[in-house]
Amino acid sequence: MKRVSVFCSALAGVALSGWVAFAAEVVEEQTTTTTTTTYSGTVSDISPSSKTIVVKSESSPAPVTYKFNETTTWVDASGNVITSEQVRNSPVTVYYVKDGDSMIVTKVVASKPSTTKETTTTTTTTETKDE
């Protein structure tokens, strides 16, 4: 009886190791799509405590409110890092992504006055993972 039990255990171990070897050969492909949109206008309000920035545009009837966080980049037209407070009442281009109903700012570029425009860029990243 002991031999049968050892034989079954060995057989199960071989079967399991074959399945694990097969699973290791499976290549998992993961695709992430991020859409970044820009909006240009003048900052009418910025609140560091609530982490919001309000941008008004001549072509839009209502101001637009965005949320920012610790990873938001603030730069001037030359690419020099500035503080969020330095954009108050300044013309800016806001780069943001939608997260549910929120618009999360990834980058704010303070610039000279220009025409208001909105553009959308879609970036698709494909990662291949070998296990």
PyMOL commands that set and color helices and strands:
alter all, ss='L'
color gray80, all
select helices_A, chain A and resi 2-25+84-87
alter helices_A, ss='H'
color red, helices_A
select strands_A, chain A and resi 27-47+52-56+64-67+73-75+91-99+102-110+118-130
alter strands_A, ss='S'
color yellow, strands_A
deselect
rebuild
show_as cartoon
